[in-house]
Amino acid sequence: METKQSGPIGRPRGFDADEALERAMRVFWEHGYEGASTAGLTKAMGISTTSMYAAFGNKENLFRRALERYTEGPSAYLARALEEPTALGVARAILAGTVRTTTRPAHPHGCLGVQGALSTSDSGQEVRDLLIAWRNNGHARIRERFERAVDAGDLPPRTDPGLLARYVTTFAYGIAVQAATGVGREELQELADAALRNWPLC
């Protein structure tokens, strides 16, 4: 005996998940993990709480997805910078990319990966750990690139690649914090240029 189905199977969601994730990323970017309320997220995404949980899981999973999107989108300048032919070119591209991304008009200022969980309660520990790992991964990729530069003779043989990578990342994160407080792009670029004037050369 045949039975009637209550509704169509595999009905697509009534919203654009990619666009919703983009909007969620911007909310987290502007307000941080704890500052982004579920109500604020769903309002920006244009969906119900039920739809958010069905599509993305809980708030922490949504943040993880947003961070991935940020890494592949606004923060993609890092991957491009690592392909520069010289270590100095890498550093310049990283700092210029940081200045550009953290001061872009019509986007939140600052860096999602730096400010996303600077201040969280115990419930946000996993997100804080996630962002620490995100920043450490960036440092490790730059350190490895500078290690290759030493081996290739592009940096002096006594250069400490780890320390030099920490210098660049610390300055980049400082730029992001300054951008979040309203310092303009031109001034930040001048600071970035000044930071590289004593770059170790062979």
Backbone as ProteinMPNN parsed JSONL, in Angstrom:
{"seq_chain_A": "METKQSGPIGRPRGFDADEALERAMRVFWEHGYEGASTAGLTKAMGISTTSMYAAFGNKENLFRRALERYTEGPSAYLARALEEPTALGVARAILAGTVRTTTRPAHPHGCLGVQGALSTSDSGQEVRDLLIAWRNNGHARIRERFERAVDAGDLPPRTDPGLLARYVTTFAYGIAVQAATGVGREELQELADAALRNWPLC", "coords_chain_A": {"N_chain_A": [[0.839, -1.2, 0.0], [0.582, 2.181, -0.9], [1.907, 5.121, 0.529], [1.4, 8.56, 1.237], [3.887, 11.01, 0.896], [5.053, 13.316, 3.288], [6.296, 15.625, 2.506], [8.564, 17.179, 0.15], [11.524, 15.359, -0.66], [14.864, 16.016, 0.281], [14.743, 18.781, 0.088], [16.002, 21.952, -0.769], [17.787, 24.307, 1.338], [16.219, 27.31, 2.491], [17.826, 29.531, 2.159], [20.878, 31.253, 1.304], [23.614, 29.572, 2.066], [26.314, 30.165, 1.859], [26.409, 32.952, 1.67], [25.24, 33.543, 4.12], [27.212, 32.581, 5.85], [29.304, 34.315, 5.215], [28.262, 36.699, 6.235], [28.094, 36.044, 8.939], [30.807, 35.726, 9.508], [31.642, 38.388, 9.349], [30.299, 39.502, 11.508], [31.48, 38.164, 13.702], [34.066, 39.065, 13.269], [33.84, 41.774, 13.744], [32.774, 41.918, 16.365], [33.961, 39.958, 17.937], [34.199, 36.654, 19.497], [32.612, 36.148, 21.878], [31.282, 38.545, 22.001], [29.593, 38.429, 19.873], [26.396, 37.739, 19.722], [23.968, 35.061, 19.658], [21.497, 35.935, 18.743], [22.245, 38.286, 17.425], [23.87, 37.219, 15.428], [22.094, 35.536, 13.948], [20.286, 37.447, 13.063], [21.903, 39.054, 11.408], [22.607, 37.119, 9.545], [20.195, 36.564, 8.455], [18.496, 34.453, 9.044], [16.709, 31.908, 10.939], [17.217, 30.852, 14.369], [16.971, 28.097, 14.538], [17.49, 27.319, 11.895], [20.132, 28.148, 11.715], [21.461, 26.442, 13.522], [20.88, 24.0, 12.315], [22.216, 24.196, 9.893], [24.879, 24.928, 10.483], [25.621, 23.913, 12.955], [26.512, 24.384, 16.409], [27.289, 27.591, 18.01], [30.069, 27.711, 18.351], [30.998, 25.955, 16.346], [30.114, 27.363, 14.146], [31.736, 29.596, 14.362], [34.238, 28.418, 13.872], [33.916, 27.717, 11.179], [33.623, 30.275, 10.147], [36.141, 31.334, 10.685], [37.708, 29.743, 9.025], [36.764, 30.646, 6.587], [37.612, 33.268, 6.721], [40.37, 32.889, 6.706], [40.772, 31.854, 4.156], [39.846, 33.909, 2.646], [39.808, 37.125, 3.395], [42.286, 36.916, 4.797], [43.969, 35.658, 3.046], [46.164, 36.779, 1.929], [48.495, 36.049, 3.221], [49.293, 33.478, 2.317], [49.871, 34.125, -0.333], [51.93, 35.956, 0.065], [54.004, 34.364, 1.039], [54.999, 33.265, -1.222], [56.619, 35.084, -2.392], [59.747, 36.013, -3.932], [61.933, 36.715, -2.3], [63.017, 36.903, 1.168], [62.698, 39.404, 2.342], [60.816, 40.466, 0.611], [58.69, 38.78, 1.246], [58.169, 39.557, 3.909], [57.473, 42.265, 3.504], [55.159, 41.961, 1.939], [53.487, 40.619, 3.704], [53.104, 42.51, 5.796], [52.041, 44.655, 4.328], [49.746, 43.435, 3.371], [48.418, 42.985, 5.775], [47.95, 45.622, 6.628], [46.256, 46.479, 4.55], [44.055, 44.68, 4.759], [43.089, 45.081, 7.356], [42.157, 47.639, 7.358], [40.267, 48.026, 5.464], [37.727, 49.697, 3.654], [34.237, 49.581, 4.486], [34.441, 47.141, 5.709], [34.917, 45.288, 8.772], [37.331, 46.659, 11.021], [40.682, 45.778, 12.073], [41.744, 42.445, 13.068], [40.286, 39.311, 12.688], [41.477, 36.943, 13.587], [43.154, 37.821, 15.578], [41.753, 39.442, 17.419], [39.466, 38.033, 17.935], [39.015, 36.38, 20.183], [40.179, 37.575, 22.429], [39.273, 38.264, 24.911], [37.586, 36.152, 26.742], [35.228, 34.069, 28.473], [35.394, 31.126, 30.588], [33.909, 29.349, 29.102], [34.567, 29.953, 26.554], [37.046, 28.905, 26.063], [37.895, 26.928, 24.236], [37.634, 28.204, 21.796], [39.441, 30.277, 22.161], [41.794, 28.77, 22.32], [41.748, 27.73, 19.755], [42.252, 30.017, 18.189], [44.778, 30.697, 19.106], [46.207, 28.536, 18.115], [45.787, 29.046, 15.412], [47.184, 31.439, 15.024], [49.756, 30.551, 15.746], [50.2, 28.731, 13.727], [50.434, 30.412, 11.526], [52.799, 31.757, 12.212], [54.578, 29.585, 12.154], [54.576, 28.875, 9.443], [55.722, 31.119, 8.275], [58.222, 31.09, 9.547], [59.297, 28.698, 8.497], [59.52, 29.46, 5.851], [61.458, 31.456, 6.059], [63.571, 29.935, 6.973], [64.17, 28.514, 4.676], [65.056, 30.642, 3.207], [67.42, 31.302, 4.512], [68.924, 28.986, 3.983], [69.139, 29.277, 1.241], [70.762, 31.416, 0.997], [69.672, 33.907, 1.006], [69.121, 35.198, 3.331], [71.265, 36.234, 6.038], [73.61, 33.784, 7.291], [73.633, 33.477, 10.089], [71.156, 34.214, 10.909], [68.234, 34.01, 12.913], [65.588, 32.225, 12.105], [63.133, 31.71, 13.385], [62.92, 33.738, 15.316], [62.941, 35.986, 13.665], [60.609, 35.545, 12.21], [58.806, 35.752, 14.305], [59.112, 38.42, 14.909], [58.025, 39.652, 12.609], [55.36, 38.666, 12.646], [54.47, 39.582, 15.14], [54.584, 42.34, 14.756], [52.753, 42.571, 12.687], [50.384, 41.754, 13.98], [50.238, 43.795, 15.811], [49.748, 45.946, 14.122], [47.169, 45.263, 13.343], [45.75, 45.552, 15.743], [46.085, 48.294, 16.178], [44.751, 49.26, 13.93], [42.158, 48.515, 14.569], [41.597, 50.324, 16.542], [41.296, 52.621, 15.191], [43.434, 53.84, 13.828], [44.74, 55.132, 10.832], [45.112, 53.899, 7.399], [47.302, 54.973, 5.922], [49.131, 55.873, 7.88], [49.637, 53.466, 9.2], [50.87, 52.003, 7.167], [53.206, 53.46, 6.892], [54.387, 52.853, 9.34], [54.78, 50.122, 8.973], [56.638, 50.155, 6.889], [58.766, 51.382, 8.219], [59.393, 49.419, 10.056], [60.808, 47.571, 8.616], [63.176, 48.632, 7.831], [65.629, 47.998, 8.927], [66.178, 45.459, 8.05], [67.719, 42.252, 7.983], [70.39, 41.834, 5.837], [72.33, 40.106, 3.396]], "CA_chain_A": [[0.0, 0.0, 0.0], [1.384, 3.385, -0.998], [1.616, 6.188, 1.492], [1.788, 9.872, 0.747], [5.003, 11.636, 1.594], [4.643, 14.556, 3.949], [6.935, 16.774, 1.871], [9.606, 16.787, -0.814], [12.78, 14.863, -0.095], [16.043, 16.754, -0.146], [14.411, 20.17, -0.236], [17.134, 22.83, -0.454], [17.564, 25.319, 2.352], [15.613, 28.516, 1.969], [18.755, 30.651, 2.234], [22.195, 31.027, 0.721], [24.499, 29.258, 3.191], [27.59, 30.847, 1.663], [26.194, 34.35, 2.031], [25.001, 33.573, 5.562], [28.506, 32.409, 6.512], [30.026, 35.57, 5.017], [27.726, 37.675, 7.181], [28.498, 35.62, 10.272], [32.224, 36.057, 9.634], [31.782, 39.82, 9.609], [29.84, 39.763, 12.876], [32.562, 37.712, 14.593], [35.207, 39.941, 13.005], [33.593, 43.076, 14.37], [32.406, 41.86, 17.778], [34.627, 38.891, 18.665], [33.39, 35.446, 19.691], [31.59, 36.318, 22.901], [30.494, 39.735, 21.702], [28.622, 38.088, 18.838], [25.307, 36.954, 20.307], [23.232, 34.235, 18.701], [20.471, 36.788, 18.141], [22.911, 39.176, 16.48], [24.333, 36.412, 14.297], [20.974, 35.113, 13.106], [19.726, 38.637, 12.417], [22.801, 39.409, 10.305], [22.574, 36.048, 8.556], [18.864, 36.536, 7.867], [17.907, 33.129, 9.232], [16.268, 31.613, 12.3], [18.167, 30.099, 15.194], [16.851, 26.687, 14.145], [18.205, 27.149, 10.625], [21.571, 28.29, 11.971], [21.968, 25.209, 14.131], [20.764, 22.909, 11.342], [23.198, 24.37, 8.818], [26.264, 25.142, 10.929], [25.892, 23.395, 14.279], [26.434, 25.399, 17.454], [27.998, 28.85, 17.774], [31.505, 27.442, 18.214], [31.229, 25.398, 15.007], [29.93, 28.466, 13.208], [32.947, 30.412, 14.426], [35.292, 27.688, 13.174], [33.661, 27.874, 9.747], [33.889, 31.673, 9.823], [37.59, 31.513, 10.692], [38.193, 29.128, 7.792], [36.429, 31.562, 5.495], [38.49, 34.425, 6.872], [41.706, 32.456, 6.295], [40.786, 31.66, 2.707], [39.413, 35.143, 2.0], [40.557, 38.332, 3.79], [43.644, 36.636, 5.258], [44.678, 34.856, 2.04], [47.402, 37.458, 1.528], [49.651, 35.362, 3.805], [49.733, 32.422, 1.39], [50.486, 34.775, -1.497], [53.178, 36.589, 0.498], [55.029, 33.338, 1.209], [55.516, 32.909, -2.545], [57.539, 36.129, -2.85], [61.061, 35.402, -4.176], [62.915, 37.01, -1.254], [62.475, 36.996, 2.523], [62.248, 40.778, 2.531], [59.565, 40.576, -0.131], [57.683, 38.091, 2.056], [57.822, 40.421, 5.043], [56.765, 43.435, 2.987], [53.826, 41.562, 1.49], [52.682, 40.295, 4.887], [52.713, 43.733, 6.489], [51.147, 45.41, 3.441], [48.466, 42.728, 3.37], [47.784, 43.249, 7.065], [47.446, 47.002, 6.592], [45.137, 46.523, 3.608], [42.91, 43.911, 5.24], [42.558, 45.593, 8.622], [41.649, 49.009, 7.194], [39.458, 48.058, 4.243], [36.427, 50.35, 3.816], [33.032, 48.737, 4.492], [34.733, 45.897, 6.411], [35.378, 45.537, 10.143], [38.76, 46.911, 11.141], [41.338, 44.812, 12.932], [41.933, 41.077, 12.559], [39.469, 38.306, 13.357], [42.332, 35.964, 14.243], [43.839, 38.423, 16.722], [40.834, 39.993, 18.406], [38.268, 37.214, 18.037], [38.806, 35.799, 21.517], [41.141, 38.119, 23.395], [38.626, 38.272, 26.219], [36.49, 35.191, 26.763], [35.034, 33.34, 29.725], [35.85, 29.737, 30.519], [33.167, 28.651, 28.051], [35.178, 30.256, 25.267], [38.435, 28.447, 26.067], [38.217, 26.193, 23.006], [37.799, 29.197, 20.732], [40.717, 30.948, 22.427], [42.842, 27.828, 21.915], [41.691, 27.65, 18.292], [42.904, 31.188, 17.619], [46.201, 30.584, 19.419], [46.743, 27.592, 17.126], [45.732, 29.737, 14.121], [48.317, 32.375, 14.976], [50.993, 29.768, 15.773], [50.379, 28.147, 12.396], [50.955, 31.474, 10.672], [54.21, 31.947, 12.566], [55.356, 28.425, 11.699], [54.71, 28.932, 7.983], [56.696, 32.177, 7.968], [59.527, 30.594, 9.997], [59.784, 27.728, 7.517], [59.917, 30.206, 4.644], [62.722, 32.131, 6.364], [64.591, 28.879, 7.037], [64.574, 28.262, 3.294], [65.804, 31.825, 2.772], [68.782, 31.162, 5.06], [69.576, 27.918, 3.212], [69.384, 29.759, -0.117], [71.671, 32.552, 1.031], [68.913, 35.159, 0.907], [69.288, 35.795, 4.654], [72.574, 35.896, 6.604], [73.61, 32.429, 7.869], [73.395, 33.478, 11.531], [69.79, 34.677, 11.168], [67.322, 33.11, 13.624], [64.329, 32.311, 11.355], [62.002, 31.75, 14.301], [62.856, 35.072, 15.92], [62.575, 36.928, 12.612], [59.187, 35.317, 11.936], [58.061, 36.304, 15.441], [59.157, 39.875, 14.747], [57.068, 40.034, 11.564], [53.982, 38.398, 13.074], [54.136, 40.486, 16.241], [54.331, 43.653, 14.184], [51.507, 42.473, 11.927], [49.27, 41.752, 14.923], [50.177, 45.14, 16.361], [49.061, 46.756, 13.111], [45.748, 44.919, 13.407], [45.183, 46.167, 16.94], [46.043, 49.729, 15.936], [43.678, 49.504, 12.962], [40.882, 48.372, 15.272], [41.388, 51.518, 17.366], [41.027, 53.751, 14.317], [44.605, 54.385, 13.138], [44.485, 55.057, 9.405], [45.934, 53.057, 6.535], [48.559, 55.621, 5.537], [50.042, 55.852, 9.022], [50.031, 52.08, 9.457], [51.833, 51.603, 6.137], [54.478, 54.105, 7.256], [54.944, 52.048, 10.425], [55.242, 48.863, 8.381], [57.879, 50.45, 6.148], [59.816, 51.65, 9.21], [59.748, 48.165, 10.724], [61.663, 46.761, 7.745], [64.36, 49.388, 7.395], [66.846, 47.336, 9.434], [66.077, 44.037, 7.678], [69.051, 41.638, 7.823], [70.777, 41.58, 4.464], [73.632, 39.418, 3.237]], "C_chain_A": [[0.867, 1.24, 0.0], [0.951, 4.4, 0.047], [2.096, 7.495, 0.914], [2.946, 10.419, 1.565], [4.558, 12.983, 2.136], [5.254, 15.792, 3.294], [8.015, 16.291, 0.938], [10.885, 16.37, -0.108], [13.934, 15.705, -0.612], [15.756, 18.187, -0.528], [15.575, 21.083, 0.136], [16.771, 23.836, 0.619], [17.002, 26.578, 1.706], [16.5, 29.731, 2.084], [20.078, 30.25, 1.616], [23.187, 30.816, 1.861], [25.829, 29.986, 3.078], [27.482, 32.313, 2.067], [25.972, 34.488, 3.536], [26.317, 33.449, 6.327], [29.35, 33.669, 6.376], [29.564, 36.619, 6.032], [28.107, 37.325, 8.616], [29.969, 35.953, 10.519], [32.41, 37.526, 9.985], [31.328, 40.184, 11.017], [30.919, 39.35, 13.87], [33.767, 38.639, 14.472], [35.048, 41.269, 13.742], [33.439, 42.988, 15.883], [33.177, 40.821, 18.592], [33.683, 37.73, 18.921], [32.271, 35.672, 20.7], [30.721, 37.539, 22.648], [29.444, 39.502, 20.635], [27.554, 37.188, 19.443], [24.631, 36.117, 19.226], [22.168, 35.054, 17.991], [21.081, 37.717, 17.1], [23.38, 38.434, 15.245], [23.18, 36.055, 13.372], [20.329, 36.3, 12.403], [20.573, 39.041, 11.209], [22.741, 38.381, 9.187], [21.226, 35.952, 7.853], [18.181, 35.191, 7.979], [17.458, 32.964, 10.675], [17.354, 30.871, 13.057], [18.159, 28.622, 14.805], [17.624, 26.418, 12.861], [19.711, 27.245, 10.819], [22.156, 27.0, 12.534], [21.918, 24.048, 13.14], [21.864, 22.986, 10.29], [24.639, 24.356, 9.312], [26.595, 24.506, 12.276], [25.795, 24.51, 15.309], [27.281, 26.622, 17.112], [29.495, 28.614, 17.579], [31.833, 26.876, 16.83], [31.069, 26.466, 13.936], [31.174, 29.35, 13.191], [34.104, 29.726, 13.704], [35.148, 27.831, 11.654], [33.985, 29.303, 9.307], [35.391, 31.942, 9.769], [38.217, 30.9, 9.449], [37.937, 30.05, 6.6], [37.332, 32.786, 5.527], [39.898, 34.085, 6.37], [41.817, 32.357, 4.78], [40.418, 32.923, 1.937], [40.26, 36.334, 2.408], [42.001, 38.076, 4.187], [44.471, 35.834, 4.256], [45.966, 35.515, 1.57], [48.635, 36.751, 2.1], [50.186, 34.298, 2.852], [50.412, 33.025, 0.17], [51.837, 35.384, -1.132], [54.305, 35.571, 0.595], [55.641, 32.906, -0.119], [56.442, 33.98, -3.112], [58.95, 35.549, -2.956], [62.113, 35.675, -3.108], [62.225, 37.1, 0.105], [61.97, 38.401, 2.813], [60.93, 41.016, 1.797], [58.412, 39.913, 0.602], [57.206, 39.002, 3.18], [57.031, 41.645, 4.588], [55.326, 43.089, 2.608], [52.919, 41.225, 2.67], [52.193, 41.569, 5.57], [51.775, 44.58, 5.623], [49.766, 44.763, 3.391], [47.699, 42.951, 4.659], [47.174, 44.644, 7.084], [46.195, 47.078, 5.721], [43.882, 45.883, 4.203], [42.276, 44.526, 6.476], [41.998, 47.001, 8.518], [40.724, 49.133, 5.987], [38.114, 48.732, 4.498], [35.28, 49.332, 3.727], [33.284, 47.344, 5.069], [35.089, 46.238, 7.857], [36.883, 45.793, 10.147], [39.368, 45.955, 12.156], [41.389, 43.443, 12.286], [41.09, 40.095, 13.363], [40.334, 37.34, 14.157], [43.061, 36.495, 15.453], [42.844, 38.798, 17.816], [39.617, 39.113, 18.669], [37.989, 36.662, 19.41], [39.855, 36.298, 22.5], [40.577, 38.099, 24.802], [37.427, 37.345, 26.175], [36.407, 34.54, 28.127], [35.532, 31.918, 29.543], [35.153, 28.977, 29.392], [33.766, 28.899, 26.673], [36.61, 29.769, 25.144], [38.804, 27.741, 24.768], [38.415, 27.15, 21.835], [39.109, 29.944, 20.917], [41.872, 30.056, 21.999], [42.907, 27.7, 20.39], [42.445, 28.812, 17.665], [44.395, 31.223, 17.953], [46.871, 29.658, 18.403], [46.784, 28.234, 15.74], [46.915, 30.688, 13.981], [49.647, 31.632, 14.965], [51.268, 29.129, 14.412], [50.94, 29.183, 11.424], [52.429, 31.717, 10.934], [55.064, 30.812, 12.023], [55.577, 28.461, 10.187], [55.736, 29.999, 7.574], [58.1, 31.73, 8.378], [60.122, 29.619, 8.988], [60.241, 28.426, 6.234], [61.249, 30.91, 4.869], [63.863, 31.126, 6.523], [65.099, 28.571, 5.631], [65.396, 29.436, 2.759], [67.238, 31.783, 3.287], [69.549, 30.125, 4.251], [69.947, 28.386, 1.806], [70.353, 30.934, -0.162], [70.983, 33.896, 0.899], [68.923, 35.918, 2.236], [70.65, 35.395, 5.197], [72.531, 34.547, 7.332], [73.333, 32.392, 9.368], [72.004, 33.999, 11.905], [69.008, 33.604, 11.918], [65.958, 33.208, 12.932], [63.104, 32.417, 12.254], [61.817, 33.125, 14.912], [62.428, 36.103, 14.874], [61.09, 36.781, 12.252], [58.332, 35.884, 13.065], [58.034, 37.828, 15.36], [58.089, 40.329, 13.751], [55.635, 39.82, 12.036], [53.566, 39.319, 14.216], [53.813, 41.876, 15.718], [53.02, 43.652, 13.408], [50.297, 42.501, 12.87], [49.118, 43.117, 15.588], [49.478, 46.098, 15.413], [47.555, 46.516, 13.193], [45.07, 45.578, 14.611], [45.061, 47.675, 16.758], [44.924, 50.083, 14.956], [42.315, 49.45, 13.64], [40.569, 49.586, 16.139], [41.231, 52.775, 16.518], [42.226, 54.382, 13.64], [44.444, 54.133, 11.641], [45.494, 54.248, 8.62], [47.288, 53.688, 6.222], [49.573, 55.578, 6.671], [50.53, 54.44, 9.306], [51.038, 51.593, 8.42], [53.194, 52.229, 6.4], [55.161, 53.329, 8.373], [55.51, 50.734, 9.884], [56.553, 49.07, 7.632], [59.035, 50.667, 7.121], [60.287, 50.356, 9.862], [60.742, 47.338, 9.921], [62.929, 47.453, 7.301], [65.666, 48.731, 7.852], [66.802, 45.827, 9.154], [67.467, 43.447, 7.476], [69.331, 41.278, 6.363], [72.13, 40.905, 4.411], [74.687, 40.394, 2.72]], "O_chain_A": [[1.79, 1.351, 0.807], [-0.226, 4.508, 0.39], [3.086, 7.534, 0.184], [2.967, 10.296, 2.789], [3.778, 13.695, 1.503], [4.767, 16.902, 3.511], [8.348, 15.106, 0.936], [11.274, 16.95, 0.906], [13.98, 16.063, -1.789], [16.445, 18.755, -1.375], [16.086, 20.995, 1.252], [15.603, 24.181, 0.795], [17.268, 26.874, 0.541], [16.001, 30.856, 2.107], [20.364, 29.067, 1.428], [23.559, 31.769, 2.546], [26.408, 30.381, 4.089], [28.371, 32.846, 2.732], [26.457, 35.435, 4.155], [26.519, 34.129, 7.333], [30.041, 34.054, 7.319], [30.38, 37.335, 6.613], [28.408, 38.212, 9.415], [30.335, 36.406, 11.604], [33.243, 37.867, 10.825], [31.902, 41.071, 11.648], [31.238, 40.109, 14.785], [34.412, 38.957, 15.471], [36.008, 41.809, 14.292], [33.906, 43.865, 16.609], [33.063, 40.801, 19.818], [32.498, 37.81, 18.6], [31.105, 35.414, 20.401], [29.554, 37.564, 23.037], [28.505, 40.288, 20.503], [27.79, 35.998, 19.651], [24.713, 36.426, 18.037], [21.952, 34.897, 16.789], [20.513, 37.917, 16.026], [23.298, 38.958, 14.135], [23.268, 36.244, 12.159], [19.874, 36.172, 11.266], [20.047, 39.331, 10.134], [22.815, 38.736, 8.01], [21.114, 35.34, 6.79], [17.382, 34.82, 7.12], [17.788, 33.783, 11.532], [18.289, 30.332, 12.464], [19.207, 27.979, 14.75], [18.328, 25.415, 12.749], [20.476, 26.525, 10.179], [23.2, 26.527, 12.087], [22.815, 23.205, 13.127], [22.382, 21.96, 9.849], [25.523, 23.831, 8.635], [27.749, 24.556, 12.702], [25.069, 25.482, 15.1], [27.909, 26.678, 16.056], [30.117, 29.252, 16.73], [32.825, 27.267, 16.215], [31.796, 26.477, 12.942], [31.611, 29.797, 12.13], [34.869, 30.384, 12.999], [36.13, 28.04, 10.942], [34.547, 29.518, 8.233], [35.861, 32.688, 8.91], [39.15, 31.465, 8.879], [38.788, 30.209, 5.725], [37.763, 33.279, 4.485], [40.537, 34.893, 5.695], [42.834, 32.731, 4.197], [40.643, 33.009, 0.73], [41.328, 36.549, 1.834], [42.863, 38.921, 3.945], [45.564, 35.377, 4.588], [46.774, 34.884, 0.889], [49.716, 36.847, 1.519], [51.391, 34.224, 2.61], [51.416, 32.497, -0.309], [52.779, 35.335, -1.924], [55.448, 35.886, 0.266], [56.684, 32.252, -0.14], [56.993, 33.805, -4.198], [59.319, 34.684, -2.161], [63.094, 34.938, -3.017], [61.021, 37.338, 0.192], [60.934, 38.571, 3.456], [60.038, 41.69, 2.312], [57.288, 40.416, 0.588], [56.006, 39.195, 3.378], [56.037, 42.015, 5.213], [54.395, 43.833, 2.918], [51.722, 41.512, 2.639], [51.01, 41.694, 5.885], [50.817, 45.158, 6.135], [48.747, 45.453, 3.371], [46.476, 43.089, 4.645], [46.03, 44.828, 7.501], [45.193, 47.674, 6.115], [42.795, 46.458, 4.16], [41.054, 44.495, 6.628], [41.425, 47.511, 9.481], [40.435, 50.243, 5.543], [37.425, 48.382, 5.456], [35.357, 48.353, 2.984], [32.439, 46.459, 4.937], [35.517, 47.357, 8.138], [37.619, 45.202, 9.356], [38.663, 45.392, 12.994], [41.109, 43.298, 11.096], [41.179, 40.058, 14.59], [39.977, 36.958, 15.271], [43.542, 35.717, 16.277], [43.062, 38.508, 18.992], [38.816, 39.425, 19.55], [36.826, 36.491, 19.775], [40.362, 35.526, 23.314], [41.316, 37.935, 25.773], [36.376, 37.7, 25.639], [37.399, 34.469, 28.853], [36.028, 31.552, 28.478], [35.735, 28.07, 28.797], [33.507, 28.147, 25.733], [37.321, 30.17, 24.223], [39.905, 27.931, 24.251], [39.271, 26.922, 20.981], [39.814, 30.217, 19.944], [42.827, 30.53, 21.383], [43.988, 27.577, 19.813], [43.198, 28.617, 16.711], [45.192, 31.728, 17.162], [47.955, 29.95, 17.897], [47.718, 27.993, 14.975], [47.568, 30.73, 12.938], [50.571, 32.031, 14.256], [52.42, 29.002, 13.996], [51.806, 28.876, 10.605], [53.218, 31.867, 10.001], [56.149, 31.047, 11.491], [56.657, 28.112, 9.711], [56.516, 29.799, 6.643], [59.063, 31.963, 7.647], [61.306, 29.7, 8.662], [61.227, 28.026, 5.615], [62.083, 30.957, 3.964], [65.013, 31.453, 6.228], [66.298, 28.389, 5.418], [66.314, 29.25, 1.96], [68.166, 32.181, 2.583], [70.697, 30.358, 3.873], [70.95, 27.945, 1.244], [70.722, 31.394, -1.242], [71.642, 34.917, 0.701], [68.753, 37.137, 2.26], [71.151, 34.323, 4.857], [71.51, 34.208, 7.931], [72.847, 31.382, 9.875], [71.711, 34.201, 13.083], [69.108, 32.421, 11.593], [65.237, 34.181, 13.151], [62.151, 33.126, 11.933], [60.696, 33.622, 15.015], [61.635, 36.995, 15.174], [60.402, 37.775, 12.018], [57.258, 36.433, 12.817], [57.032, 38.45, 15.711], [57.342, 41.27, 14.016], [54.785, 40.69, 11.85], [52.427, 39.785, 14.252], [52.872, 42.516, 16.187], [52.262, 44.62, 13.464], [49.308, 43.182, 12.599], [48.005, 43.545, 15.893], [48.708, 46.958, 15.841], [46.765, 47.457, 13.12], [43.958, 46.094, 14.505], [44.053, 48.269, 17.139], [44.232, 51.085, 15.133], [41.425, 50.24, 13.326], [39.405, 49.85, 16.44], [41.053, 53.869, 17.053], [42.065, 55.377, 12.934], [44.054, 53.039, 11.232], [46.586, 53.948, 9.102], [48.311, 53.005, 6.256], [50.746, 55.28, 6.446], [51.704, 54.238, 9.619], [51.96, 50.851, 8.756], [54.225, 51.6, 6.16], [56.381, 53.163, 8.358], [56.586, 50.296, 10.29], [57.468, 48.254, 7.732], [60.148, 50.198, 6.884], [61.467, 50.22, 10.185], [61.443, 46.496, 10.481], [63.678, 46.92, 6.482], [66.701, 48.906, 7.209], [67.326, 45.027, 9.929], [68.315, 44.085, 6.852], [68.593, 40.511, 5.745], [72.974, 41.112, 5.283], [75.84, 40.01, 2.522]]}, "name": "protein", "num_of_chains": 1, "seq": "METKQSGPIGRPRGFDADEALERAMRVFWEHGYEGASTAGLTKAMGISTTSMYAAFGNKENLFRRALERYTEGPSAYLARALEEPTALGVARAILAGTVRTTTRPAHPHGCLGVQGALSTSDSGQEVRDLLIAWRNNGHARIRERFERAVDAGDLPPRTDPGLLARYVTTFAYGIAVQAATGVGREELQELADAALRNWPLC"}
